[in-house]
Amino acid sequence: MPVNEDGDNNGKKENLARGDRDPHLPIHKSIQKPGGLLCDEGWCVEDDLTHLLSHPGTSRKRVLVLCTGGTLTMSNDPSQGNSLAPVQGALTSYLEGMCELTDDPEMPEVVAHEYSPLVDSSDMGPGDWALLARDIETNYYHFDGFVVLMGTDTMAYAASALSFMFQNLGKPVVFTGSQIPLREPYNDARKNLIMATIFASSDTVTEVTIFFHDRLLRACRATKVNTCKLLAFDSPNIAPLAEIGINIEENEYLYRDPPRGAFMVRTEMDTRLVTLRLVPGFDDAMIVHMIKAARETNLRGLILQLYGTEASEAGVCVVVMTQCHTGGVILGHYATGQALKNAGVVSASDMTLEATTTKLAYLLGRDDLTIDELRSLIGVDLRGEMTPEDQLSPPPLASTYQKAIAKKNRSRRI
């Protein structure tokens, strides 16, 4: 039976004691120092890490830029063989010279905070994502929107994680970065930063997003698709929220409705999960051994990337997803899928790998959900991360009736 995010199963929720924390739950920490409260009515922190950009306009909007590092802030470091590395303080000096941010009266007031030390995104994990979430929570009522600057390698994971950590988010949170450092004469960093700031001051965007190159994407629908082109991100199963050309073309029908409850943040994530990409001819005995050893290894989640296990007894949530860039998994259409469904396996529908892993880690980190409630919530659209199964395109060889029903359901969504 489906449950909502609060774990309410039609009044039959099995309450779990919040004080009984799983002793095996991983503790995630960040090497970066939290920013804390950076602005309040009438004052803003100004120190070596936090700067208020001068602004001559009368805009009442205020945007907080949180910088963790990444290519955008990088320069050649002689101490590391002249390889690229984040440079502390570089962002602030560049921002102060960007007249688009400081001279245009229509732009929002910008407060920029650099974390210390700046890090490459490949060194970031759940502890760093939680730090970002808590700093946004602390400053939530003092800013109209937020920009997060970081490296691109794990941006889709970080942005997806924050999508699930934030419940009833009512303001824009825009992740961005660049493929070319801001210090280079030709770069993509400048436009990405400017457009992210514009969208962070929007009145209609109320979710976590990624802006990159020429499009605004829903964070929990985005994935990195290219390492050497400026169009580095895509959302394969849903259109961009907005595209940038001569004008800003917004797909307003995709925007999330304003929240109806109070803003809440849950940062606990249980990362005791494994993702396996299966290939033809694989020895499935390895998976069986992994499941049977779950009690000794404390494995909580298993994500299988299939191409087209008796897990429930060990208390492991097994999720299957497609290996394809577009489309999703519909269990039960084929005999193999029906067997997986009967074994307690749940479908990731058309979620990205980034959304699937962070959603599962977020739900596993909830100490108020039973394993059955958790499995049910995997199939519930919490943040716009998935298409409900009855609205997915019908699989090959589906009946005419099935195709007609699917077409009708998709038209209702629009």
KOLGUMAR-500470 format. One record per residue (C-alpha): residue in three letters; x, y, z; residue number from 1. Coordinates in Angstrom, 2 decimals. Layout:
{'ALA' {X Y Z} NUM}
...
END
This chain:
{'MET' {0.00 0.00 0.00} 1}
{'PRO' {1.50 3.39 -1.01} 2}
{'VAL' {2.47 5.76 1.75} 3}
{'ASN' {3.25 9.45 1.72} 4}
{'GLU' {6.61 10.98 2.61} 5}
{'ASP' {5.66 11.36 6.24} 6}
{'GLY' {5.29 7.59 6.44} 7}
{'ASP' {1.53 7.79 6.98} 8}
{'ASN' {0.01 4.51 5.79} 9}
{'ASN' {-3.66 5.40 6.16} 10}
{'GLY' {-3.27 5.75 9.91} 11}
{'LYS' {-1.64 2.32 10.25} 12}
{'LYS' {1.95 3.52 10.40} 13}
{'GLU' {4.26 1.47 12.55} 14}
{'ASN' {6.02 4.02 14.72} 15}
{'LEU' {9.73 3.53 15.23} 16}
{'ALA' {11.56 5.03 18.18} 17}
{'ARG' {13.67 7.93 16.97} 18}
{'GLY' {16.08 7.47 19.83} 19}
{'ASP' {17.04 3.97 18.64} 20}
{'ARG' {19.65 5.06 16.12} 21}
{'ASP' {21.18 2.25 14.09} 22}
{'PRO' {24.70 1.85 15.54} 23}
{'HIS' {25.97 0.82 12.09} 24}
{'LEU' {24.62 3.95 10.37} 25}
{'PRO' {27.57 5.71 8.67} 26}
{'ILE' {28.55 9.11 10.09} 27}
{'HIS' {29.37 11.52 7.28} 28}
{'LYS' {31.51 14.57 7.93} 29}
{'SER' {32.81 17.41 5.79} 30}
{'ILE' {36.34 18.84 5.84} 31}
{'GLN' {34.82 22.22 5.04} 32}
{'LYS' {33.69 24.59 7.76} 33}
{'PRO' {29.98 25.53 7.86} 34}
{'GLY' {29.08 29.05 6.82} 35}
{'GLY' {26.41 29.58 9.48} 36}
{'LEU' {24.14 32.63 9.47} 37}
{'LEU' {25.55 35.00 6.83} 38}
{'CYS' {22.88 37.70 6.71} 39}
{'ASP' {20.07 39.08 8.83} 40}
{'GLU' {17.93 42.19 8.73} 41}
{'GLY' {20.23 45.15 8.17} 42}
{'TRP' {23.59 43.36 8.28} 43}
{'CYS' {25.72 40.80 6.45} 44}
{'VAL' {28.89 39.03 7.47} 45}
{'GLU' {31.96 40.39 5.67} 46}
{'ASP' {35.26 38.61 6.20} 47}
{'ASP' {37.89 36.69 4.23} 48}
{'LEU' {35.32 34.11 3.10} 49}
{'THR' {32.10 36.13 2.80} 50}
{'HIS' {31.54 39.26 0.71} 51}
{'LEU' {28.57 41.47 -0.10} 52}
{'LEU' {28.87 42.77 -3.67} 53}
{'SER' {28.23 46.49 -4.04} 54}
{'HIS' {24.88 47.09 -5.72} 55}
{'PRO' {23.48 50.48 -6.82} 56}
{'GLY' {19.99 49.26 -7.68} 57}
{'THR' {16.77 49.19 -5.70} 58}
{'SER' {16.16 45.45 -6.13} 59}
{'ARG' {14.66 43.90 -3.03} 60}
{'LYS' {15.93 40.48 -4.05} 61}
{'ARG' {18.94 38.94 -2.32} 62}
{'VAL' {20.78 35.79 -3.48} 63}
{'LEU' {23.33 33.77 -1.52} 64}
{'VAL' {26.14 32.20 -3.58} 65}
{'LEU' {27.82 29.25 -1.83} 66}
{'CYS' {31.09 28.17 -3.43} 67}
{'THR' {32.58 24.74 -2.68} 68}
{'GLY' {35.26 24.79 -5.41} 69}
{'GLY' {35.31 23.08 -8.79} 70}
{'THR' {36.66 24.00 -12.22} 71}
{'LEU' {35.06 27.44 -12.12} 72}
{'THR' {37.45 28.51 -9.33} 73}
{'MET' {40.56 26.73 -10.62} 74}
{'SER' {43.95 27.99 -11.74} 75}
{'ASN' {47.36 26.41 -12.33} 76}
{'ASP' {49.00 25.43 -9.06} 77}
{'PRO' {52.84 25.37 -9.23} 78}
{'SER' {53.01 23.30 -6.04} 79}
{'GLN' {51.06 20.50 -7.77} 80}
{'GLY' {52.99 20.33 -11.03} 81}
{'ASN' {51.08 23.26 -12.53} 82}
{'SER' {47.89 21.19 -12.60} 83}
{'LEU' {44.52 22.86 -12.11} 84}
{'ALA' {43.34 23.29 -8.51} 85}
{'PRO' {40.73 25.49 -6.75} 86}
{'VAL' {42.13 28.87 -5.66} 87}
{'GLN' {40.82 30.35 -2.42} 88}
{'GLY' {39.61 33.92 -2.87} 89}
{'ALA' {39.61 33.83 -6.67} 90}
{'LEU' {35.81 33.83 -6.95} 91}
{'THR' {35.39 36.98 -4.88} 92}
{'SER' {37.85 38.99 -6.97} 93}
{'TYR' {36.14 37.85 -10.18} 94}
{'LEU' {32.66 38.62 -8.87} 95}
{'GLU' {33.62 42.16 -7.89} 96}
{'GLY' {34.70 42.78 -11.48} 97}
{'MET' {31.49 41.45 -13.04} 98}
{'CYS' {29.50 44.55 -13.92} 99}
{'GLU' {26.52 42.36 -14.84} 100}
{'LEU' {26.13 41.61 -11.13} 101}
{'THR' {27.21 44.93 -9.61} 102}
{'ASP' {25.95 47.60 -12.05} 103}
{'ASP' {22.58 46.35 -13.32} 104}
{'PRO' {19.83 47.68 -11.03} 105}
{'GLU' {17.53 44.80 -12.02} 106}
{'MET' {19.90 42.15 -10.72} 107}
{'PRO' {19.56 40.89 -7.15} 108}
{'GLU' {21.95 41.78 -4.37} 109}
{'VAL' {24.57 39.04 -4.11} 110}
{'VAL' {26.31 37.71 -1.02} 111}
{'ALA' {29.11 35.26 -1.85} 112}
{'HIS' {30.58 32.77 0.58} 113}
{'GLU' {33.58 30.52 -0.13} 114}
{'TYR' {33.99 27.40 1.94} 115}
{'SER' {37.39 26.59 3.32} 116}
{'PRO' {39.12 24.65 1.99} 117}
{'LEU' {37.80 24.62 -1.56} 118}
{'VAL' {37.59 21.07 -2.90} 119}
{'ASP' {37.25 19.16 -6.13} 120}
{'SER' {33.76 17.68 -6.50} 121}
{'SER' {35.24 14.18 -6.72} 122}
{'ASP' {36.23 14.63 -3.05} 123}
{'MET' {32.71 15.61 -1.98} 124}
{'GLY' {30.16 13.24 -0.46} 125}
{'PRO' {27.09 13.06 1.81} 126}
{'GLY' {28.80 15.01 4.61} 127}
{'ASP' {29.42 17.94 2.27} 128}
{'TRP' {25.89 17.74 0.87} 129}
{'ALA' {24.51 17.87 4.41} 130}
{'LEU' {26.68 20.90 5.19} 131}
{'LEU' {25.24 22.74 2.18} 132}
{'ALA' {21.70 21.77 3.18} 133}
{'ARG' {22.16 22.99 6.76} 134}
{'ASP' {23.67 26.31 5.65} 135}
{'ILE' {20.77 26.89 3.27} 136}
{'GLU' {18.37 26.02 6.10} 137}
{'THR' {20.12 28.51 8.42} 138}
{'ASN' {19.90 31.31 5.85} 139}
{'TYR' {16.58 30.26 4.30} 140}
{'TYR' {14.47 33.16 5.55} 141}
{'HIS' {17.13 35.82 4.86} 142}
{'PHE' {17.56 35.22 1.11} 143}
{'ASP' {15.25 34.90 -1.88} 144}
{'GLY' {17.30 32.18 -3.54} 145}
{'PHE' {20.55 30.26 -3.50} 146}
{'VAL' {23.32 29.42 -5.97} 147}
{'VAL' {25.72 26.54 -5.30} 148}
{'LEU' {29.00 26.54 -7.21} 149}
{'MET' {30.83 23.22 -7.44} 150}
{'GLY' {32.60 20.85 -9.80} 151}
{'THR' {30.61 19.01 -12.44} 152}
{'ASP' {31.71 15.41 -11.79} 153}
{'THR' {29.38 14.85 -8.83} 154}
{'MET' {27.07 17.84 -9.24} 155}
{'ALA' {24.05 15.76 -10.27} 156}
{'TYR' {24.49 13.59 -7.15} 157}
{'ALA' {24.81 16.58 -4.82} 158}
{'ALA' {21.88 18.42 -6.37} 159}
{'SER' {19.69 15.29 -6.30} 160}
{'ALA' {20.60 14.69 -2.67} 161}
{'LEU' {19.54 18.22 -1.69} 162}
{'SER' {16.30 17.75 -3.63} 163}
{'PHE' {15.35 14.94 -1.25} 164}
{'MET' {16.80 16.57 1.88} 165}
{'PHE' {14.55 19.62 1.34} 166}
{'GLN' {10.87 19.05 2.05} 167}
{'ASN' {8.40 21.83 1.14} 168}
{'LEU' {11.11 23.94 -0.50} 169}
{'GLY' {9.61 27.27 -1.55} 170}
{'LYS' {12.64 29.02 -3.05} 171}
{'PRO' {15.03 28.33 -5.94} 172}
{'VAL' {18.30 26.52 -5.29} 173}
{'VAL' {20.44 26.55 -8.45} 174}
{'PHE' {23.58 24.47 -8.88} 175}
{'THR' {26.10 25.48 -11.52} 176}
{'GLY' {29.76 25.33 -12.41} 177}
{'SER' {31.77 25.31 -15.60} 178}
{'GLN' {33.85 23.27 -17.98} 179}
{'ILE' {36.41 26.10 -18.33} 180}
{'PRO' {37.80 28.10 -15.39} 181}
{'LEU' {36.54 31.65 -14.89} 182}
{'ARG' {40.09 32.97 -15.15} 183}
{'GLU' {40.36 31.95 -18.83} 184}
{'PRO' {39.60 34.65 -21.48} 185}
{'TYR' {37.12 32.30 -23.14} 186}
{'ASN' {34.96 30.40 -20.67} 187}
{'ASP' {31.46 29.18 -19.95} 188}
{'ALA' {31.68 30.09 -16.27} 189}
{'ARG' {30.59 33.70 -16.62} 190}
{'LYS' {27.29 32.98 -18.38} 191}
{'ASN' {26.50 30.03 -16.12} 192}
{'LEU' {27.05 32.14 -13.01} 193}
{'ILE' {24.98 35.07 -14.30} 194}
{'MET' {22.05 32.91 -15.41} 195}
{'ALA' {22.12 30.87 -12.20} 196}
{'THR' {21.86 34.13 -10.24} 197}
{'ILE' {18.92 35.27 -12.37} 198}
{'PHE' {17.04 32.01 -11.86} 199}
{'ALA' {17.88 32.06 -8.13} 200}
{'SER' {15.90 35.31 -7.89} 201}
{'SER' {12.89 33.80 -9.67} 202}
{'ASP' {9.44 33.85 -8.08} 203}
{'THR' {8.24 30.75 -9.94} 204}
{'VAL' {11.04 28.20 -9.40} 205}
{'THR' {10.56 26.40 -6.07} 206}
{'GLU' {12.92 23.46 -6.33} 207}
{'VAL' {16.55 22.39 -6.64} 208}
{'THR' {17.84 22.83 -10.19} 209}
{'ILE' {20.98 22.76 -12.31} 210}
{'PHE' {21.73 25.52 -14.79} 211}
{'PHE' {24.34 24.68 -17.38} 212}
{'HIS' {25.16 26.07 -20.83} 213}
{'ASP' {21.71 27.05 -22.08} 214}
{'ARG' {19.19 25.19 -19.98} 215}
{'LEU' {17.69 24.95 -16.51} 216}
{'LEU' {17.17 21.34 -15.46} 217}
{'ARG' {15.33 19.73 -12.56} 218}
{'ALA' {18.18 18.52 -10.35} 219}
{'CYS' {16.75 15.08 -9.59} 220}
{'ARG' {16.23 14.51 -13.33} 221}
{'ALA' {19.70 15.59 -14.44} 222}
{'THR' {22.79 13.57 -15.29} 223}
{'LYS' {26.23 14.47 -16.63} 224}
{'VAL' {26.56 13.33 -20.23} 225}
{'ASN' {29.73 14.98 -21.53} 226}
{'THR' {33.20 15.79 -20.20} 227}
{'CYS' {34.50 17.80 -23.14} 228}
{'LYS' {31.57 19.89 -24.39} 229}
{'LEU' {29.89 22.89 -22.81} 230}
{'LEU' {26.52 21.11 -22.85} 231}
{'ALA' {27.59 18.83 -20.00} 232}
{'PHE' {24.19 17.94 -18.48} 233}
{'ASP' {20.93 16.56 -19.75} 234}
{'SER' {17.60 15.41 -18.31} 235}
{'PRO' {16.81 12.45 -20.57} 236}
{'ASN' {13.25 11.75 -19.50} 237}
{'ILE' {11.85 15.23 -19.06} 238}
{'ALA' {12.17 18.52 -20.93} 239}
{'PRO' {14.28 21.36 -19.46} 240}
{'LEU' {12.46 23.72 -17.11} 241}
{'ALA' {13.79 26.59 -19.24} 242}
{'GLU' {16.03 27.12 -22.26} 243}
{'ILE' {18.14 30.17 -23.02} 244}
{'GLY' {18.37 31.78 -26.45} 245}
{'ILE' {17.57 35.35 -27.41} 246}
{'ASN' {14.77 34.99 -24.87} 247}
{'ILE' {14.24 32.76 -21.86} 248}
{'GLU' {11.76 30.06 -22.90} 249}
{'GLU' {10.17 28.57 -19.79} 250}
{'ASN' {8.20 25.32 -19.72} 251}
{'GLU' {5.95 26.55 -16.97} 252}
{'TYR' {3.77 23.42 -17.05} 253}
{'LEU' {6.74 21.54 -15.54} 254}
{'TYR' {7.19 23.88 -12.58} 255}
{'ARG' {6.46 22.42 -9.18} 256}
{'ASP' {3.47 23.77 -7.29} 257}
{'PRO' {4.26 26.02 -4.30} 258}
{'PRO' {4.66 24.04 -1.08} 259}
{'ARG' {1.75 23.69 1.31} 260}
{'GLY' {3.72 22.95 4.46} 261}
{'ALA' {6.61 24.34 6.46} 262}
{'PHE' {10.14 24.04 5.08} 263}
{'MET' {11.92 21.02 6.58} 264}
{'VAL' {15.43 19.61 6.17} 265}
{'ARG' {16.49 15.99 6.74} 266}
{'THR' {20.19 15.45 6.12} 267}
{'GLU' {20.70 11.90 7.44} 268}
{'MET' {21.64 9.51 4.63} 269}
{'ASP' {22.35 5.81 4.93} 270}
{'THR' {24.96 4.99 2.27} 271}
{'ARG' {25.19 1.26 2.96} 272}
{'LEU' {24.11 0.48 -0.56} 273}
{'VAL' {25.73 -0.93 -3.69} 274}
{'THR' {25.06 -0.28 -7.38} 275}
{'LEU' {25.75 -3.09 -9.87} 276}
{'ARG' {25.64 -2.77 -13.64} 277}
{'LEU' {24.89 -6.22 -14.98} 278}
{'VAL' {26.24 -7.55 -18.28} 279}
{'PRO' {25.23 -10.63 -20.33} 280}
{'GLY' {26.67 -13.82 -18.90} 281}
{'PHE' {27.26 -12.44 -15.39} 282}
{'ASP' {27.37 -14.90 -12.52} 283}
{'ASP' {24.27 -14.09 -10.50} 284}
{'ALA' {25.60 -16.26 -7.67} 285}
{'MET' {27.67 -13.25 -6.65} 286}
{'ILE' {24.49 -11.26 -6.06} 287}
{'VAL' {22.97 -14.13 -4.09} 288}
{'HIS' {26.05 -14.26 -1.84} 289}
{'MET' {25.92 -10.49 -1.38} 290}
{'ILE' {22.29 -10.67 -0.25} 291}
{'LYS' {22.92 -13.62 2.07} 292}
{'ALA' {25.87 -11.79 3.65} 293}
{'ALA' {23.79 -8.64 4.18} 294}
{'ARG' {23.31 -9.29 7.89} 295}
{'GLU' {27.08 -9.46 8.41} 296}
{'THR' {27.96 -6.55 6.12} 297}
{'ASN' {24.94 -4.40 7.16} 298}
{'LEU' {24.02 -3.89 3.50} 299}
{'ARG' {20.74 -1.96 3.30} 300}
{'GLY' {20.21 -1.24 -0.39} 301}
{'LEU' {21.07 -2.79 -3.74} 302}
{'ILE' {20.54 -1.05 -7.09} 303}
{'LEU' {20.70 -3.27 -10.17} 304}
{'GLN' {21.13 -1.71 -13.60} 305}
{'LEU' {19.49 -4.25 -15.90} 306}
{'TYR' {19.09 -4.28 -19.69} 307}
{'GLY' {15.66 -4.74 -20.62} 308}
{'THR' {17.30 -12.93 -5.23} 309}
{'GLU' {15.31 -13.24 -2.46} 310}
{'ALA' {16.11 -9.87 -0.97} 311}
{'SER' {13.17 -9.19 1.31} 312}
{'GLU' {14.12 -11.80 3.87} 313}
{'ALA' {17.50 -10.15 4.48} 314}
{'GLY' {15.93 -6.69 4.95} 315}
{'VAL' {17.65 -5.33 1.84} 316}
{'CYS' {15.77 -2.96 -0.45} 317}
{'VAL' {16.56 -4.04 -4.03} 318}
{'VAL' {15.83 -1.51 -6.79} 319}
{'VAL' {16.10 -2.22 -10.51} 320}
{'MET' {16.67 0.43 -13.15} 321}
{'THR' {17.40 0.53 -16.85} 322}
{'GLN' {20.87 0.86 -18.35} 323}
{'CYS' {19.45 2.99 -21.16} 324}
{'HIS' {19.83 6.76 -21.27} 325}
{'THR' {16.09 7.25 -21.80} 326}
{'GLY' {13.04 5.24 -20.78} 327}
{'GLY' {12.38 3.29 -17.63} 328}
{'VAL' {11.60 -0.06 -16.04} 329}
{'ILE' {8.08 -1.51 -15.86} 330}
{'LEU' {8.14 -4.69 -13.78} 331}
{'GLY' {5.55 -7.31 -14.64} 332}
{'HIS' {5.33 -6.86 -18.42} 333}
{'TYR' {7.80 -9.66 -19.08} 334}
{'ALA' {8.08 -12.92 -17.15} 335}
{'THR' {11.57 -12.07 -15.85} 336}
{'GLY' {10.35 -8.76 -14.50} 337}
{'GLN' {7.36 -10.43 -12.88} 338}
{'ALA' {9.70 -12.83 -11.09} 339}
{'LEU' {11.72 -9.91 -9.74} 340}
{'LYS' {8.55 -8.19 -8.59} 341}
{'ASN' {7.38 -11.35 -6.82} 342}
{'ALA' {10.74 -11.51 -5.01} 343}
{'GLY' {10.20 -8.06 -3.47} 344}
{'VAL' {12.25 -6.06 -5.97} 345}
{'VAL' {11.00 -2.51 -6.72} 346}
{'SER' {11.31 -0.47 -9.90} 347}
{'ALA' {13.17 2.84 -10.24} 348}
{'SER' {10.80 3.70 -13.10} 349}
{'ASP' {12.62 6.31 -15.24} 350}
{'MET' {14.82 7.81 -12.51} 351}
{'THR' {18.46 8.61 -13.21} 352}
{'LEU' {21.16 6.70 -11.35} 353}
{'GLU' {21.94 9.87 -9.39} 354}
{'ALA' {18.32 10.27 -8.27} 355}
{'THR' {17.91 6.57 -7.52} 356}
{'THR' {20.98 6.34 -5.30} 357}
{'THR' {20.37 9.57 -3.38} 358}
{'LYS' {16.64 8.87 -2.95} 359}
{'LEU' {17.39 5.40 -1.61} 360}
{'ALA' {20.10 6.73 0.74} 361}
{'TYR' {17.71 9.46 1.94} 362}
{'LEU' {14.89 6.99 2.64} 363}
{'LEU' {17.26 4.50 4.29} 364}
{'GLY' {18.43 7.34 6.53} 365}
{'ARG' {14.89 7.90 7.79} 366}
{'ASP' {14.44 6.17 11.15} 367}
{'ASP' {10.66 6.55 11.01} 368}
{'LEU' {10.02 4.20 8.07} 369}
{'THR' {9.57 0.45 8.04} 370}
{'ILE' {11.19 -1.53 5.21} 371}
{'ASP' {7.78 -1.97 3.53} 372}
{'GLU' {7.07 1.77 3.73} 373}
{'LEU' {10.51 2.47 2.31} 374}
{'ARG' {9.94 0.14 -0.65} 375}
{'SER' {6.58 1.78 -1.29} 376}
{'LEU' {8.10 5.28 -1.26} 377}
{'ILE' {10.69 4.32 -3.89} 378}
{'GLY' {7.79 4.24 -6.34} 379}
{'VAL' {6.26 7.52 -5.15} 380}
{'ASP' {7.18 10.76 -6.93} 381}
{'LEU' {8.51 12.97 -4.09} 382}
{'ARG' {10.33 15.80 -5.90} 383}
{'GLY' {9.46 15.34 -9.56} 384}
{'GLU' {12.23 12.74 -9.91} 385}
{'MET' {10.14 10.09 -11.69} 386}
{'THR' {7.20 9.53 -13.99} 387}
{'PRO' {4.36 7.53 -12.41} 388}
{'GLU' {4.19 4.06 -13.91} 389}
{'ASP' {0.75 4.62 -15.41} 390}
{'GLN' {2.16 7.56 -17.39} 391}
{'LEU' {5.24 5.80 -18.77} 392}
{'SER' {5.34 4.90 -22.46} 393}
{'PRO' {4.01 1.35 -22.90} 394}
{'PRO' {6.67 -1.31 -23.48} 395}
{'PRO' {7.08 -3.14 -26.82} 396}
{'LEU' {4.30 -5.60 -27.70} 397}
{'ALA' {1.88 -3.86 -25.34} 398}
{'SER' {-1.75 -4.23 -26.31} 399}
{'THR' {-3.64 -1.49 -28.13} 400}
{'TYR' {-5.70 -0.99 -24.99} 401}
{'GLN' {-2.54 -0.53 -22.83} 402}
{'LYS' {-1.13 2.00 -25.30} 403}
{'ALA' {-4.40 3.96 -25.32} 404}
{'ILE' {-4.51 4.10 -21.51} 405}
{'ALA' {-0.87 5.25 -21.34} 406}
{'LYS' {-1.51 7.95 -23.95} 407}
{'LYS' {-4.53 9.20 -22.00} 408}
{'ASN' {-2.56 9.32 -18.74} 409}
{'ARG' {0.29 11.27 -20.35} 410}
{'SER' {-2.14 13.82 -21.79} 411}
{'ARG' {-3.60 14.41 -18.30} 412}
{'ARG' {-0.13 15.25 -17.00} 413}
{'ILE' {0.21 18.05 -19.57} 414}
END
